[in-house]
Amino acid sequence: MRQIVLDTETTGLDPAQGHRIIELGCVELVNRKHTGRHLHIYINPEREVEAGALEVHGITNEFLADKPVFAAVADTFIDFVKDSELIIHNAPFDLGFLDHELKLLDKSYQPMTDYCNVLDTLALARKKHPGQKNNLDALCKRYSVDNSDRELHGALKDAEILADVYLMMTGGQSTLGLGYDHGGDVAAAVTAVQKLSTKRAPLKVIRADADELAAHDQRLQQIHKASGDKCLWLKSAE
């Protein structure tokens, strides 16, 4: 399973008002693991960055002046994400800008959903945590993902953080990593059956001594009292 965690930075909030993409950040996951592959591109939007947007990401017009236009990087971007599942926080925003950029080129380009499946982590977070803040910073705090060096928004940095948030939000690490060596075959490491020899020595049984039994009974009595005489361990021993 190949997934691309994606984020963009833009000149403003609405492509219908002529705003454009100025940064693309993509991080690759395969079978829920970071591969180390990523795509990071700054783009000359051929227009001014709005002051409000500049406060969010800090990317200036002067910095973007010598960067390639979207037309020059479109094929590289499509080739990188094609046939993957895109993971995006607030997907309608980023997809709206990406589809707008592709429409500005020529009719040979299709909407992004023709190239990729899409998973919106904002919609997922709202379903899992209704009535709570579900922006990226809130999710980092909720899932203990370190974003301490995130002073300004940046497409690649936010994609890297979102990748970690997504993995935590959907079950954490994909394998137990128990240290078996099966030639790199993770499935074999998890499912391999370890057969015990029929000639092995009997297992040694170490029984609790009198002091340990007394301490155990004392603890059960405390639980029994605190639970209103509902300690199941004591009841089962009756």
N, C-alpha and C positions, 0 to 999 in steps of 0.2 A: 504494500500500500504506500503510494507516494503522495505526500501532502506538501503544499507550499504555504507557509505562513506569510501573509502579505500585508504591507502597510504603505500608505502614500502620504506625502505632504503636498500642499497645493497653494496657489496664490490667494485663494479665498474659499468661500463655502459653497458656491453654486456654479456648476458648469454652464447652466442656462444663461448666466450673466457674463459668460466669457472667461471664467476662471479655468486655470490649467494646472496640470500636475508638474511639480518641480523636483520631486524625489520619489524613487521607487526602492523599496526594501523587501527582499524575499529570502526566506530561510527554508531549507529543504529538510523534511522529515521522511524517513523510510521505515515502515513498520514501527512507527512511534519512537524513533530514535533520530537524534541529530546526526546528519551525515557530514557536517562541516561545509557543505556547498551552500553558497548564497549568491544572490544577485543584488548589486547596489549601484544605482545610477542616479546622478543629478541631471536635471533636464532644464534647458533654457525654455521658458514658457512663452517667449515672444510677447510678453506684456509685463506690466509692473506687478510686484507682490504687494498686496494690501497691508496697511499698517497693522491691522488686527491679526492677520496671519503671521506677520513677521514677529509679533510678540510671542506667538505660540512656538514657532520652530527656529527663529533666528536666522533664516536663510535669506541673504540679501540679494538685491538685483545685481549688484556688482559681482558677487560670487558666482552667479548663474550666467553671467554675460558670455563666457567662453565655453559653456557646456553644450553638448549636442541637443538638438531639438528632438521632439518625440518621434518624428518620422524616421530619424536615424537609428533609433534604438528599438523600434516597435517589433521587428522580427526577432531580435535577441531576446526581448521580453517574452514574446509568445512562445518561442522555442523552449524557454526555460520552464514555463508554467504549464504548457500544453499537456493534456491527459492526466493532470493531477487533480487533487481536491484542494481548492483554495480555502484557507482558514483566515478569516478576516473579522476584525472587531468592528461592528456596525457596517456590515457588508454593503448595504445600499449606497452609502456615501462613496466608498472607494470604487465600486462597480460603476456607479453613475459617471465618475470622472474617467475611468478607463474606457467605458463604452463611448463617451463623448470624444476622447482623443482618437479612438479608432475610426469613428465616423468622419472625423476631419481629414483623414488620409484618403482612402478610396474604398470602393465597394467590395474589394476582395477580402476585407477584414470583416469578421463576424462579431456579434456580442460575446462578451467573455464567457457567458454560460454555455456557448457552443464549443468552447475549448476546454472548459473545466467544470467540475462540480464545485459547489460553494457551501461552506459551513460558516454561519454567522455566530461567532462566540458571544456577541452581545445578546442575541435572542436566546442562546443556550443558557447564559448566565441569568437572564431574567426569569427563565423557566425554573432554574434550580434555586434562585434566591429572589423570589418575588417581593416587591416592596422595599428592596435594599438598593444601595448604590452599586452599580455594576460597570463603572468605567474601569479602565485598565489599572489605575492606581489603587482603586478599592479592591479589585480582584488580587492584585499583588499582595496587599495586606492580608486579605482573607486566606490566601493559599501560601503565604510565607515565601513569596518570590521576591528576591532582592532587586529593587529598582532604585537603589540609593544614588546611583550616578546619573539618574535621568532628570536633569535640570530643565532641559527643553525637549520638545518632541523631535524625534528623528525617525525616519522610516525604517532604517535597518535596526536601530536600537529597539524601537517599539515592536518590530517583528520578532526579534530575539526574545524579548520579554513575553510577548503574547504566546510564543511557542511553549515556553515554560508554564505559563498560566494554563494554556489549553491542556497540556499533558497532566497537570495536577487536577484540573477541573474534571477531566474525563477518566480518572483512575490512577494517576501517577505513573510510575515506570511500568513498562510493558512486560518485563520479565523479572524473576526473582533474583537472578544473578547469584546462584548458590555456589558458583565456583567449579562446576563440573567442566571437564574438558572433553568435548566430543567433536573436535576438529572444527570448532566455530559454529556448529549446528545448534542454535538456540533451542529449537523445538525438541531436539534429542536430549538436551541438557535438562529440560523441564519434565519430559515425559518418560525418560529412560527408567526401566524397572530394575531395581537393585535386588537380586535374589540372595537370600542368606543361605549359607552352607548348612546342610543337614547334619554335618559332623562338628558343628561349633559346640563349644562348651556351654553348659547351662548358664543362663544369666544369673548374676549374683543378686539376691534380694536382701536389701538392708532395711530392717524393720525399725520403726520408731521406738525409742526407749521410753521409760516411764515419764521422765520430765517432759519430753516432746509431746507425748499423748496428753499430759495434763495441761500443757500450754495450748494445745489444739482445742481441747474441750473448753478451756476458759474463753478462748476467742469465739467459739461457737455460741457460748452463753451470752457474750456481749452482743453478738449479732442478733441473737434470739430476742433479747430485751429491747434492742434499738428498733427492731422491725415489728414490735408488737406481737411477740410470740409466733413469728412466721418463718423461722429459720428452717428451710427445707432439709438441711443436712441433719439436724437434730430429729426432725419428724421421721426421716427415712430410717434412722437408727432405732426408733421406738419399736 
